[in-house]
Amino acid sequence: MTQSYARPIGACRARICFALLLAMAVFLSAARGHALAADPEIKISNFTFDPPVLTVKAGTTVTWVNSDDIPHLVAEKDGKFRSSALDTDEKFSQTFKTPGTVEYFCVIHPHMTGKIVVEP
């Protein structure tokens, strides 16, 4: 008895479509993850901001993440922005549109300071 190894055309088309859809899903997932990774984060840990100085392009959104076990409150030195008290793992984001240097600190622990350098 001979077996035929020819596949019906419909089955081949279905496999090709599935492979293309899978490739598109992987590409879109990777692109989405890359876009999220492009927004910088400042980690609040051990009563410090890490990194203490961050350089970004105008229009960039920066996110502070509190990794300490106690609250912190991020504020710009001249009062242009201020977070609420951030408990452990809470975040605060701010978009920087104007070039220049922005100095910030923790209102609760004023010895904690940092800078954002905004480039055009």
N, C-alpha and C positions, 0 to 999 in steps of 0.2 A: 504494500500500500504506500503510495507517495503522498507526502504532505506538502501543502502549498504554504510558502512562507510570505506570500504577498499579503500586505495589510490593505484593508479597504482605505480609500482616499479620505474618507471622513474621519477615521481614527488618526491618521497622520496629521490632518488639519487641527484636530482637537489637541493633540500633543504639542504641536507648534504654538498654538494659541496659549496653551497653559504655560509653556516655557517662556513665551514673551511676557505674559502677565506676571509670572514669577520674577523675571528679570526687572521689569518695571517697578514692582513692589520693593525689591531689594534696593534699587537705585533711589527711589523716592524716600525710603526709610533712611538711607545713608545721607541723602541730601538734607532731610529734615533734621537729623541729628547734628550735622555739620553746622547748620544755621543756628541751632540752639547753642552749640559750643562756642560760636563766635562772640556771644555776649559775655563779657568778662565778669567774674565774680571776685569779691573780696571776702575772705574768710575771717570771721571774728573768732579768735581762739587764744586762750591763755592771756587775756587782756591785751591783745595786739590785733592790728589789722594786717592781713597778709594777702597781697603785698602792701607795704606801707606807702609806696608811691606807684601809681598806675598811670600809664600814658595811653590815651585813646583818641580816636578821631571824633570830630564834632558829629553829633547825632547818635552816638553810642549810648546804649543803656547799660549801666553798671548795677550789679546786684550784690548787696551785702548779705551774708549768711551767718547767723549766729551759731557757732559750734560750741560755745561755752555753756556751762550749766546754770548760769545766772543771766539776767536780762542786760541788754545794752540798748542804747538809744543813739542813733547816728544823726548828726546835725552838721550843717555847713557853718563855718565860722561866722559868716556875716548874716546868717538866718535865712538863706535862700531856699533851703530844704531842711526837713526834719522828719525822721521816722517816728513811729510810735515805739514803745518799749518792745524789743524783740526778745522773745523767749527762745529757748533752745530749738534749733532747726528752723526758726522763722526767718523770713527774708524781707528785704526792703530794696526796691529798685528806683533808680533815678536816671533820667536821660539828660545828657550834657550836650547842649546845642551850641554854646558860645565858647570859642577858643580862649584859653587862659589857664591859670592854675587855681584849683578849688581846694581849699583847706577844710578838713572836717575833723570831728572829734566825737567821742562818746560823752553825752551829757551827764550820764551817771558816773562815769570814770574819766574826768577831763584829761588825765595824763595820757589817755589813748588818743593818738592823732594819726592822720593820714592825709595824703594829697592825691588829687586827680589832675593830671596834666592833659588838657584838651587841645589837640592840634587841629588846624583847619582841614 
